[in-house]
Amino acid sequence: MNEDQLDLCRRLAGQLRVDSIRCSTSAGSGHPTSSLSAADLMAVLLVGHLCYDWGQPHSPANDHLIFSKGHASPLLYSMYRAVGVVDEDELVNTYRRLGARLAGHPTPALPWVDVATGSLGQGLPDGVGIALAGKYLDKLPYHVWVLCGDSETAEGSIWEALDKASYYKLGNLTAIVDINRLGQRGPTELQWDVERYAARVEAFGARAIVVDGHDLAAIDAALGQVRDGTDQPTVILARTIKAKGVPELEDKNGWHGKALPAEMAERAIAALGGPTSLRVTTPSPSAGPAVPAITADPGAAVVLPGYELGEKVATRVAFGAAIAALAVRPEVVVLDGEVGNSTHAEEFAKVCPERYFEMFIAEQQLVASAVGVAVRGYIPFASTFAVFFSRAYDFIRMAAISRANIRLVGSHAGVEIGEDGPSQMALEDLAALRAVYGSIVLYPADAVCAAKLTLTMADTDGIVYLRTTRGAYPVIYPAEETFLIGGSKLHHAGPEDQVALIGAGVTLHECLAAAEELAGLGIKARVIDAYSVKPIDRAALVEACKVTGSRLVVVEDHYPEGGLGSAVLEALANASVPPLRIAHLAVQGLPTSGRPAELLDAAGISSRHIVAAAQGLAEQ
């Protein structure tokens, strides 16, 4: 940069500081001191390095900017004012107000925000996903910039992100770490020890550049190095002062997350030169190709695998075959957590290795990469053992706030997995995924259903979770059967049914066996395959209640809290049905190792327990 550009950066940094104070003081809350420390960094980025067409926020050529330290939203929104996409009234008078776009932490309600942030340690992992898409899928020269806080480097997910960024040679990714020394309650772990930061960054294979975060020329020189063709991700370690520009607060503990009182704000704004209305034009995006290398083709003919009635096939195997069939759709991407030979995601890798990404045993990065890839319009399927999604639950929760379109596939669920024991048994996943805003939860009982639902997932927006089983079970549906989100399937239904047996996945087969035994005892039982756990088929449940007098046996390979039983009860809570008489069979105790059939029986969810429960209800 020349002297005129550096002077513009200096004046812009002052405006960003003033506006950060103005909006947070007006709201009476926010994080102005965290914004002030990074103002110089962002001013230089805006003026000289962020290639972005603000009038076309969804242009494939644009760079991407993520505030991993989402609490510094006053700074981000002040940047938006500086480039002319947010006006002064919106910034000063709507920040953190009910229904406003300028929330306390950024969300994609704003078209310039790719992902929701605020849960620390997630912005950089999401950025890895976007950079993966840029290098390997879009094959476009855009750069991904992520502003991180020093406090969040205590999160393991930051280092997972750098590790995978290094492994995939993501030279198109730069993290800018605002090392302002102070966290929420006091000094951060490393404070200003930038050399230890650098050693850690380099140990994970990234390039570390140490800089004075208030030296505009030094910042410009550092940012200017990142597009030099290296395959290494870059981490700019900027030593800054919290509350920089407000002398009475600089490097003072106790001001994190506090708006400046009105009188203090007035003094600070005056000292910074008062409000200004600078407008800056960021560099234009690359003049290279403006469209991704891969264009979505949702109309591509997908030939799903076929199965014979009675053939024993694990639903995880059917998922693998179906996702391989979906490889004809260029927007489909698959990521796995080093268990692809068990989830059967590797079937996709065999036919389409260029859109398959191995995240190894890093489940947080697995989900974050899926979120980042989805930012670029792809349809990512992320798979691992169902139990291990719990390690990434906060990433799934934040993905919902981002309104991300991601598909999650969890195999080896419930006591059904057998000898591996309770550490590998997902018995909480249905509850966890049902609780995610806007999620869809699916649990197929046979291979045909699993394959059909895999295809349906590709065309269903939001967070969609598919639970698959380890063991092989008989195919019970013909190839032409259809499975709608929110639907169910009825077996043995008649107008004189005395009880309804409700299962999903492995317990559906136990329910079918129980229905046969009950028929021999003179008890007519319909079976409901609740393959769509969320949304559940409320109409089918209401009809079953009306026919059977609300005699229901709900059976699930899951702990009793929050799973299929809860879904059934919630659906019927306000329904006009006879008084409920429900037997809920679920895994009550801590399982051990054993054979699948032994474990199902020991948990009280095998056919003989279902028969006993149904008999008890039929006698009422």
C-alpha positions in Angstrom: 0.0 0.0 0.0 1.1 3.6 -0.6 0.9 6.3 2.0 -2.5 7.5 0.9 -4.0 4.0 1.2 -2.4 3.6 4.7 -3.9 6.9 5.7 -7.3 5.6 4.5 -6.8 2.5 6.6 -5.9 4.7 9.6 -9.0 6.8 9.2 -11.2 3.7 8.5 -9.9 2.0 11.6 -10.9 5.0 13.7 -14.4 4.9 12.1 -14.7 1.2 12.8 -13.8 1.8 16.5 -16.3 4.7 16.8 -19.1 2.8 15.2 -18.4 -0.3 17.3 -18.8 1.9 20.4 -21.8 3.7 19.1 -23.9 0.6 18.3 -23.0 -1.3 21.4 -23.6 1.7 23.7 -26.9 2.4 22.0 -27.9 -1.3 22.5 -26.6 -1.3 26.1 -24.8 -4.5 25.5 -22.2 -6.1 23.2 -18.4 -6.5 23.0 -16.9 -3.3 21.9 -13.4 -3.9 23.5 -13.0 -7.1 21.5 -13.9 -5.1 18.4 -11.5 -2.3 19.1 -8.5 -4.6 19.3 -9.1 -5.9 15.7 -10.1 -2.7 14.0 -6.7 -2.1 12.4 -6.5 -5.6 11.1 -10.0 -5.4 9.5 -9.4 -1.9 8.1 -6.3 -3.1 6.2 -8.1 -6.2 5.0 -11.0 -4.2 3.7 -9.0 -1.6 1.9 -6.4 -3.8 0.3 -7.0 -7.5 0.5 -10.7 -8.7 0.7 -11.8 -9.2 -2.9 -15.6 -8.9 -2.7 -18.5 -7.5 -4.8 -20.9 -6.3 -2.1 -23.7 -5.9 -4.6 -23.5 -9.6 -5.4 -22.9 -11.4 -2.1 -23.5 -14.8 -3.7 -21.0 -14.4 -6.5 -18.8 -17.5 -6.7 -15.8 -15.2 -7.3 -16.0 -13.5 -3.9 -13.6 -14.1 -1.1 -15.2 -15.3 2.2 -14.9 -13.5 5.5 -15.8 -15.4 8.7 -15.8 -13.8 12.2 -15.0 -16.9 14.3 -14.9 -14.5 17.2 -18.5 -13.7 16.6 -18.9 -11.6 19.7 -16.9 -8.9 17.8 -20.0 -8.3 15.7 -19.9 -4.5 16.4 -16.8 -4.5 14.3 -18.2 -6.7 11.5 -21.4 -4.6 11.3 -19.3 -1.4 11.3 -17.4 -2.9 8.3 -20.7 -3.4 6.5 -21.5 0.3 7.1 -18.1 1.2 5.7 -18.7 -0.6 2.4 -22.3 0.7 2.2 -24.5 -2.3 2.7 -25.7 -1.3 6.2 -26.7 2.3 6.9 -26.1 4.3 10.0 -29.7 4.0 11.3 -29.7 0.2 11.1 -26.3 0.0 12.7 -26.9 2.4 15.6 -30.6 1.9 16.2 -31.3 -1.8 15.5 -28.2 -3.6 16.8 -29.2 -6.4 19.2 -32.9 -5.4 19.0 -35.8 -7.8 18.7 -36.3 -9.0 15.1 -33.3 -7.0 13.7 -30.8 -8.5 11.2 -27.9 -7.3 13.3 -28.0 -9.9 16.0 -25.6 -10.1 19.0 -23.6 -12.7 17.0 -23.6 -12.9 13.2 -26.1 -15.1 11.4 -26.8 -15.7 7.7 -29.9 -13.5 8.0 -27.3 -11.1 6.5 -26.3 -12.2 3.0 -22.7 -11.4 3.6 -22.5 -13.9 6.5 -21.7 -17.5 5.5 -22.2 -19.2 8.8 -23.5 -18.4 12.3 -20.7 -17.9 14.8 -20.6 -17.1 18.5 -19.8 -20.6 19.9 -16.1 -20.2 19.9 -13.8 -22.5 17.9 -16.2 -23.0 15.0 -15.5 -20.3 12.5 -12.1 -21.6 11.5 -13.3 -25.2 11.1 -16.2 -23.9 8.9 -13.7 -21.9 6.9 -11.8 -25.1 6.2 -14.9 -26.6 4.6 -15.3 -23.5 2.4 -11.6 -23.6 1.4 -11.9 -27.3 0.6 -14.7 -26.5 -1.8 -12.7 -23.6 -3.3 -9.7 -25.7 -4.0 -11.1 -29.1 -4.9 -14.7 -28.5 -6.0 -15.2 -25.0 -7.3 -11.6 -24.7 -8.4 -11.9 -20.9 -8.0 -9.2 -18.5 -6.7 -11.3 -17.0 -3.9 -9.6 -16.7 -0.5 -11.1 -17.6 2.9 -10.3 -15.2 5.7 -11.2 -16.0 9.3 -10.8 -13.6 12.2 -10.2 -15.6 15.4 -9.9 -14.6 19.0 -7.0 -15.7 21.2 -9.3 -17.2 23.8 -10.8 -19.7 21.3 -7.4 -21.2 20.5 -7.9 -23.2 23.7 -10.6 -25.1 21.8 -9.4 -28.3 20.3 -11.5 -27.7 17.2 -9.1 -24.8 16.2 -6.2 -27.3 16.0 -8.3 -29.9 14.2 -9.0 -27.3 11.6 -5.4 -26.3 11.2 -4.4 -30.0 11.0 -6.9 -30.7 8.2 -6.1 -27.5 6.4 -2.5 -28.5 6.3 -3.3 -32.0 5.3 -5.4 -30.8 2.3 -2.9 -28.1 1.5 -5.3 -25.2 1.8 -3.2 -22.3 0.8 -6.4 -20.4 0.1 -7.2 -20.2 3.9 -5.9 -17.5 6.3 -6.7 -17.2 10.0 -6.0 -13.9 11.6 -5.7 -14.3 15.3 -6.4 -11.2 17.4 -4.1 -11.8 20.4 -5.3 -9.1 22.7 -4.3 -11.0 25.9 -7.5 -10.7 27.8 -10.5 -13.1 27.8 -13.8 -12.9 29.5 -12.6 -13.2 33.1 -8.9 -12.4 32.8 -5.7 -13.2 30.9 -5.8 -15.9 28.2 -3.7 -19.1 28.5 -0.7 -17.8 26.5 -1.4 -14.0 26.9 1.0 -12.3 24.5 3.5 -15.1 24.1 3.3 -15.0 20.3 6.3 -17.3 19.9 4.5 -20.2 21.6 1.5 -19.5 19.4 3.7 -19.6 16.4 5.3 -22.9 17.5 1.9 -24.5 17.9 0.7 -23.3 14.5 3.8 -24.6 12.8 3.6 -27.9 14.5 0.2 -28.4 12.8 1.7 -27.7 9.4 0.5 -24.1 8.9 2.6 -21.0 8.2 2.8 -18.6 11.1 3.4 -14.8 10.6 3.8 -12.7 13.7 2.8 -9.1 13.4 2.1 -6.0 15.5 -1.7 -5.8 15.1 -1.7 -2.0 15.2 1.1 -1.4 12.7 -0.8 -0.8 9.5 2.1 -1.3 7.1 3.2 -4.5 8.9 -0.4 -5.8 8.7 -0.5 -5.0 5.0 2.8 -6.8 4.4 1.5 -9.9 6.2 -1.8 -10.0 4.4 0.0 -9.5 1.1 1.9 -12.8 1.6 -1.0 -15.1 1.7 -1.7 -15.3 -2.0 1.8 -16.2 -3.0 0.9 -19.6 -4.3 1.8 -21.6 -1.1 0.0 -24.8 -0.3 0.2 -24.0 3.4 -2.6 -22.4 5.3 -1.5 -19.1 6.9 -2.1 -18.0 10.4 -1.4 -14.3 11.1 -0.7 -13.9 14.8 -1.4 -10.3 15.6 -0.4 -8.9 19.0 -3.0 -6.3 19.9 -4.3 -4.4 22.8 -7.9 -4.9 24.0 -9.9 -1.7 23.8 -7.2 -0.1 21.6 -8.1 3.6 21.0 -9.8 4.1 24.4 -6.8 4.9 26.7 -8.8 4.6 29.9 -9.8 1.0 29.0 -6.8 -0.3 27.0 -5.6 -3.6 28.4 -7.9 -3.3 31.4 -9.5 -6.5 32.7 -13.2 -6.6 33.5 -14.6 -4.9 30.4 -15.2 -8.0 28.2 -18.8 -8.1 27.0 -19.7 -4.7 28.5 -20.9 -1.7 26.5 -19.3 1.6 27.4 -21.6 3.8 29.5 -22.9 6.9 27.7 -20.5 9.4 29.2 -17.4 7.2 28.7 -18.6 6.5 25.1 -18.8 10.2 24.4 -15.3 10.8 25.6 -14.0 7.8 23.7 -15.7 8.8 20.4 -14.5 12.4 20.8 -10.9 11.2 21.4 -11.2 9.0 18.2 -12.2 12.0 16.1 -16.0 11.6 16.3 -18.4 9.9 13.9 -17.4 9.8 10.2 -18.9 8.5 7.0 -16.0 7.0 5.1 -17.0 4.7 2.3 -14.5 2.2 1.0 -14.4 0.1 -2.1 -12.8 -3.3 -1.6 -10.7 -4.9 -4.3 -12.6 -6.6 -7.1 -12.7 -10.4 -7.2 -10.5 -12.3 -9.6 -11.2 -11.8 -13.3 -10.8 -15.5 -13.7 -13.7 -18.0 -14.0 -16.8 -16.8 -12.2 -18.6 -20.1 -12.0 -17.8 -23.2 -10.1 -16.1 -26.1 -11.8 -19.0 -28.4 -10.7 -22.6 -27.4 -11.5 -25.5 -29.0 -9.6 -27.6 -31.5 -11.6 -30.5 -32.5 -9.4 -32.2 -34.1 -12.4 -29.4 -36.7 -13.0 -30.8 -40.2 -13.2 -29.9 -42.1 -10.0 -30.2 -45.9 -10.2 -30.7 -47.1 -6.7 -29.6 -50.7 -5.7 -32.2 -53.4 -5.9 -33.0 -56.0 -3.2 -35.1 -59.1 -3.0 -37.8 -59.5 -0.4 -36.5 -61.5 2.5 -32.8 -60.9 1.6 -30.8 -59.9 4.6 -29.0 -56.6 4.1 -27.7 -54.1 6.7 -29.2 -50.6 6.2 -25.6 -49.2 6.4 -24.8 -51.3 3.4 -27.8 -50.0 1.6 -26.8 -46.5 2.4 -23.3 -47.1 0.9 -24.8 -48.5 -2.3 -27.2 -45.6 -2.5 -24.7 -42.9 -1.9 -22.5 -44.4 -4.6 -25.4 -44.2 -7.0 -25.8 -40.6 -6.1 -22.3 -39.9 -7.4 -23.9 -39.1 -10.8 -25.1 -35.9 -9.2 -22.1 -33.5 -9.2 -23.3 -31.5 -6.2 -23.2 -34.5 -3.9 -20.1 -34.6 -1.6 -19.2 -37.3 1.0 -17.1 -36.8 4.1 -16.3 -39.6 6.6 -14.6 -39.9 10.0 -12.2 -42.7 9.2 -14.9 -45.4 9.5 -15.9 -45.5 5.8 -15.5 -49.2 5.6 -18.0 -49.6 8.4 -20.4 -46.8 7.5 -20.0 -47.9 3.9 -19.4 -44.3 2.8 -16.3 -45.7 1.1 -18.5 -47.0 -1.7 -18.8 -43.4 -2.8 -15.0 -43.0 -2.7 -14.6 -46.0 -5.0 -16.6 -44.3 -7.8 -16.0 -40.6 -7.1 -12.8 -40.1 -5.1 -12.6 -36.4 -6.1 -15.7 -35.6 -4.1 -14.8 -37.7 -1.1 -13.0 -36.1 1.9 -11.5 -38.1 4.7 -11.7 -36.2 8.0 -10.1 -38.9 10.0 -11.0 -39.1 13.7 -12.0 -35.5 14.0 -15.8 -35.4 14.2 -16.0 -31.6 14.9 -14.1 -30.9 11.8 -16.2 -33.5 10.0 -19.4 -31.6 10.6 -17.8 -28.2 10.2 -16.4 -29.2 6.8 -19.9 -30.3 5.8 -21.2 -26.9 6.8 -18.5 -25.1 4.9 -19.0 -27.2 1.7 -22.7 -26.5 2.0 -22.0 -22.8 2.0 -20.9 -23.2 -1.6 -24.1 -24.9 -2.6 -23.0 -28.6 -2.5 -24.9 -31.3 -0.8 -22.6 -32.9 1.8 -23.2 -36.3 3.5 -21.1 -36.6 6.6 -21.0 -40.1 8.1 -19.5 -41.8 11.2 -20.6 -44.0 14.0 -23.8 -42.5 15.4 -22.3 -42.3 18.9 -19.5 -40.0 17.7 -21.7 -37.3 16.5 -22.1 -36.4 20.1 -18.6 -35.1 20.0 -19.7 -32.6 17.4 -23.1 -31.8 18.8 -22.5 -28.1 19.2 -21.4 -27.9 15.6 -24.7 -29.5 14.6 -26.6 -27.1 16.8 -24.8 -24.1 15.3 -25.4 -25.5 11.8 -29.1 -25.2 12.5 -28.6 -21.5 13.3 -26.7 -21.2 10.1 -29.6 -22.8 8.2 -27.1 -25.2 6.8 -28.1 -27.9 4.4 -26.2 -30.9 5.6 -26.8 -34.7 5.8 -25.6 -36.7 8.7 -25.5 -40.5 8.6 -24.9 -42.4 11.9 -24.3 -46.1 11.8 -23.8 -48.7 14.6 -26.7 -47.4 16.8 -28.2 -48.9 19.9 -27.5 -52.2 21.7 -28.0 -53.9 18.4 -24.3 -53.4 17.6 -23.5 -56.2 20.0 -20.1 -57.1 21.4 -18.4 -53.7 21.1 -20.2 -52.7 24.2 -21.8 -49.5 25.5 -19.0 -47.0 24.5 -20.0 -47.7 20.9 -23.7 -47.8 21.3 -25.6 -44.6 20.3 -28.5 -44.5 22.8 -28.9 -40.8 22.9 -28.7 -39.8 19.2 -32.4 -39.7 18.4 -33.1 -37.4 21.3 -30.1 -35.1 20.5 -30.9 -34.8 16.8 -34.6 -34.4 17.4 -33.8 -31.4 19.6 -31.9 -29.6 16.8 -34.0 -26.8 15.3 -35.6 -27.8 12.0 -34.0 -31.2 11.9 -35.3 -34.3 10.3 -34.6 -37.7 11.8 -34.9 -40.9 9.8 -34.5 -44.5 11.0 -35.1 -47.1 8.2 -35.8 -50.8 9.0 -34.7 -52.3 5.8 -32.4 -51.8 2.8 -35.1 -50.6 0.4 -36.2 -47.9 2.8 -32.6 -46.9 3.6 -31.7 -46.5 -0.1 -34.9 -44.6 -0.9 -34.4 -42.3 2.1 -30.7 -41.6 1.1 -32.0 -40.3 -2.2 -34.7 -38.3 -0.5 -32.2 -36.7 1.9 -30.3 -35.3 -1.1 -33.3 -33.3 -2.0 -34.4 -32.2 1.5 -33.2 -28.9 2.9 -32.0 -28.5 6.4 -30.2 -30.9 8.8 -31.2 -34.5 8.0 -30.1 -37.4 10.1 -30.2 -41.0 9.0 -29.7 -43.7 11.6 -28.4 -47.0 10.2 -27.9 -50.4 11.8 -24.9 -52.7 11.9 -26.6 -56.0 11.5 -28.3 -57.5 8.4 -32.1 -57.8 8.5 -34.7 -59.0 6.0 -35.9 -56.8 3.2 -39.6 -56.2 3.9 -40.5 -53.7 1.3 -40.8 -54.1 -2.5 -38.6 -52.0 -4.7 -41.4 -49.8 -5.8 -42.3 -48.7 -2.3 -42.1 -45.0 -1.5 -41.1 -43.4 1.7 -42.1 -39.8 2.4 -40.6 -37.5 5.0 -43.2 -37.5 7.8 -44.7 -40.8 6.7 -44.9 -44.3 8.1 -45.7 -47.8 7.0 -48.5 -50.0 8.3 -48.4 -53.7 8.6 -51.2 -56.2 9.6 -53.6 -53.3 10.0 -57.4 -53.9 10.4 -60.5 -52.3 11.8 -60.5 -54.7 14.8 -57.0 -54.2 15.9 -56.6 -54.3 19.7 -53.2 -52.8 20.0 -50.6 -51.0 17.9 -46.9 -51.9 18.0 -44.7 -48.9 17.0 -41.1 -49.5 16.1 -38.3 -48.1 13.9 -35.1 -49.7 12.6 -34.2 -52.9 14.4 -37.3 -52.8 16.7 -39.6 -52.8 13.7 -38.5 -56.4 13.0 -39.1 -57.3 16.7 -42.6 -55.7 16.4 -43.4 -57.7 13.3 -42.3 -61.0 15.0 -44.4 -60.0 18.0 -47.5 -59.3 15.9 -47.2 -62.8 14.4 -47.1 -64.4 17.9 -49.9 -62.2 19.1 -52.1 -63.3 16.2 -51.6 -66.9 17.3 -52.8 -65.8 20.8 -55.9 -64.3 19.3 -54.8 -60.7 19.7 -54.9 -58.5 16.6 -52.0 -56.0 16.4 -51.1 -53.5 13.8 -47.5 -52.6 13.4 -46.4 -49.0 12.5 -43.0 -48.5 11.0 -42.1 -45.0 12.3 -39.1 -44.7 9.9 -39.7 -40.9 10.0 -39.0 -40.2 13.7 -39.1 -36.4 13.1 -41.5 -35.3 11.8 -43.5 -38.3 12.9 -46.7 -39.5 11.2 -49.2 -38.0 13.6 -52.2 -39.0 11.4 -51.2 -42.7 11.6 -50.8 -42.5 15.4 -54.2 -40.8 15.8 -55.8 -43.4 13.6 -54.1 -46.2 15.6 -55.4 -44.7 18.8 -59.0 -44.5 17.5 -59.0 -48.1 16.3 -57.2 -49.7 19.3 -58.5 -47.5 22.1 -55.1 -45.9 22.4 -53.4 -49.1 23.3 -49.9 -48.5 22.1 -46.6 -50.4 22.6 -43.6 -48.2 21.6 -40.3 -50.0 21.2 -36.9 -48.4 20.6 -33.3 -49.3 20.7 -32.5 -46.1 22.6 -32.7 -44.7 26.1 -36.3 -43.8 27.1 -35.7 -40.0 27.1 -36.2 -38.0 24.0 -36.4 -40.8 21.4 -39.2 -42.5 19.6 -41.4 -42.8 22.7 -41.1 -39.1 23.3 -41.9 -38.3 19.6 -45.1 -40.4 19.9 -46.3 -38.8 23.1 -45.6 -35.3 21.8 -47.5 -36.0 18.6 -50.5 -37.2 20.6 -50.4 -34.6 23.4 -53.2 -32.4 22.0 -54.9 -35.0 19.8 -58.6 -36.0 20.2 -58.1 -39.7 21.0 -59.2 -42.1 23.8 -57.2 -41.9 27.0 -53.7 -43.2 26.3 -52.6 -46.6 27.5 -49.0 -46.8 26.4 -46.2 -49.3 27.2 -42.9 -47.8 26.4 -40.1 -50.3 25.9 -36.6 -48.8 25.8 -33.1 -49.4 27.0 -33.4 -48.7 30.7 -30.0 -49.8 32.1 -26.4 -49.5 31.1 -25.8 -52.2 28.5 -22.8 -54.6 28.4 -21.2 -56.5 25.6 -23.0 -59.5 24.1 -24.6 -60.8 21.0 -27.2 -58.5 19.4 -30.2 -60.8 20.1 -29.0 -61.2 23.7 -28.7 -57.5 24.2 -32.1 -56.7 22.7 -33.7 -59.2 25.0 -31.7 -58.1 28.0 -32.8 -54.5 27.3 -36.4 -55.6 27.3 -37.0 -54.6 23.7 -37.2 -58.0 22.0 -40.3 -59.6 20.6 -41.1 -61.6 23.8 -41.2 -58.4 25.8 -43.4 -56.7 23.2 -45.8 -59.7 23.3 -46.0 -59.4 27.1 -46.6 -55.7 27.0 -49.3 -56.0 24.3 -51.1 -58.8 26.2 -51.2 -56.6 29.2 -52.7 -53.7 27.3 -55.2 -55.9 25.5 -56.6 -57.1 28.8 -57.3 -53.5 29.9 
